[in-house]
Amino acid sequence: MPYRSASWLAGAALAPFASGPLAERLVLDEPGGAENPQATGHNGTIWLHGASVGELSSARPVIGMLSAHSRLIVTANTTTGRGVARDWGFPARLAPLDTPQSLRRFLDRFRPRLAVTLENEMWPNRSAALEAAGIQHFVIGARMSERSARRWARLPWLIRPMLRRIEGLSAQDIGSEERLVDLGLPAEALMPRMQLKLLGPAGTRPQERPPTRDRTILAASTHEGEDGPVLDAFMQARRQVAGLRLIIAPRHTVRADDIAALMAQRGLHPARRSQGADETEPVLLADTMGEMDRWYDAAAICITGGSLVAKGGHTPWEPAAHECAILHGPHVTNFSEDYALLHAVDGAETLSKHAGATLAKLAASPELAARMGQNARRLLLSRAGDVTPLVERILGAADIAETQDHADITGMKGNRT
């Protein structure tokens, strides 16, 4: 096979220069500490691979469940991804290069019972080496775009053997499922669909909500050029709805003084979180980091930032997790499909030039805002998928018994997106 021959030659050519990260990727480094096979144990080890920080972080709920039943060896393509996994308490290293020699050395050293790949990583030699060693391969959160499918379709001799070796695959969406099956994935290998990036928000449990929530508006992660229109819409709505409240949480807190000045120009006197104020204030400038969950819980209505100016919009799934009625501007190219789905279930609405009237309508009709928020959260939960049956199938395939000495890594999610 041309690919295998070329990659074997590349591995042989690189070996004399192996040091540092290259030695690690060629698996010519010395095992140490938790990486020592005798320290990690062979019988139940799972090899879990994610490209970098994003993939590993989004899969943290899955990783947590797997680690409750098995030791893991985690690999990543970047040093930052490796560092994150080590911070979580796992033995972690750079992934072996896709050369026959590197993969043989890696599998001989760690002897995993099973391999799990996150999202879109397909390597011909890795696939063949796993099959030759009798190691089952699972893929979670796979995505295959139409463009990628067209490219792979021109290489059937490369893609079909890899797909046919996969024991189980969970795709992100039905389109990816269909394209992967067309390319050669056995239909019986399909597992329940899973969007890894939604697992964190889906695991959110809304906290206690203040009685003022129904009439509180949150402008979340705003950018320059968005605060003025939000303030104008708020002031219009406030003339129609008594007791209306506003929280502005800028994407970058260094803009806080500028936003305060915009508020003062409109006769508003904001309280500032950095000075100890909280959501009980009529107008709050949330100029601190790491508290977005609190503001989502405090507001029934959320304007997602980055959408009123040409920034592509921020994720709608964080406010959806907290059952906020979601409002946004026209610039949502970063999440166009997500917002379209939310619109289809009446979980989101686009702000027009009559933004003040929209805010007043929702604030004056708490049942309408609540229904939008509930619709958004239901969609989030259905799109994220259920981790439990997927993990159970993986562990069942490997016949892995529960261990007692596993890392405790409960779900993690970022506060600003």
Phi, psi and omega in degrees: 000127185302318182297314182296318180296315181295319181289328176296316178297321179296318179297319180293322182290327183280334187306317181296342183258012188289119172198157178057222181301325180295319177298322178295319181287333175273354182058044174250008177275167179272131176294145180209154176058231184292345180281345180302125182306325179290336178280322184274335182079147186260328196299325184239014186289134173252133172270114180247126183238132171225145186302311182201203186300316184301311181295316181294317181295319181293333181266011187301322175300321177294316180299319179299318180291319179295319183290343176286347184234355184202152168285149181240148162243120186256135175237153177216162179273350183234155178291330178292320176296317177300318181296320178298314180297322178293323177298330178282351176100015181258148165296126185216151182204169174291144183293146177296142174299156183277060173243148181303322182292314182298317182292321178298315180296320180296312182292325176293325183285316188256339177043058181294148175283332189201151179240137178234125179249135179265130175061228195253086176227111179233117181232119185302313181292323178298315179300314182293321181294321178297316180296316182297329180271000180072028182257120180289146185239126176242147178235131182241131176073034182290145176227135176228105180286166178298321180295314178296321180298321178296320179294314181294329181298338178278355180233056184298328180294341180261316187280322186297314178299323180295315182293324182290340179276347185286126181285321180205139181223129175252114181272163178283329186206167184293327178297318178296318177305309184296319181292322179293319177296318178299328181278350176133357178291128177298134182301328182288348178278349183292135175246172180306141181296148185212126172255102187301321184292347180263352184295320179299304177301321181295334179276359180292136174246106180306139182267188181301135184250135181290156180296343180274003188302319185302331183246029177245132179251134176246126169259107192261128175057053181284152177248168177304134181097350181259332186294320179301307177300324177296315180296319180296317179295320178298316182293324175296315182293326182294334177289341181257335185235115180290145175077015180291139182239158182221137170237125172248121178244097183292149177300320180239117186291346177295345179273002188303316181297322179295320180292320177300322179294320177298321178295316181297324178299334181261009178080015178265148181237089187286144165273152184240133180298325180297344178253013174099358180288161179222192187290357176284348179283147179298322177226118184241130171261106185275078187263045174229169179253156170082015182236020184300324178303320180298318182287325175298319179292334184275347186233130178279341184238128183232126171263118182279127182288169182075003182249344178273342172237170189281068175249357178089354177082151175258168185302139174273353191281335175294308175297327178298323180299331182261011178061043173272143168288125191260126174241148182205163176273192185280348188260087182230034184297334179294335184221040187300317180294320181297314179293323178298318178295321179294322176297321183296334180254014180059043176254353182211160181213144178274134176280132178251196177292348177260042184300323180299319179294324179294316178298317180296320180299314182288321180291328180278348181233076183303330179293326178291314178298319180297320180294319176299315180297319179293320177298319181296317181292320178300318179296318177304311182296321181290325180285325182293320183087167182260120183291325192302306182297328179294312179295320179299321179294319180297311181294323179296322180295328181267352182053048183268128178273153180294141174247160183264337186256070179246159179286144178264099179233089178288172186303145179230143173212148180286157180266337180232131180231000000 
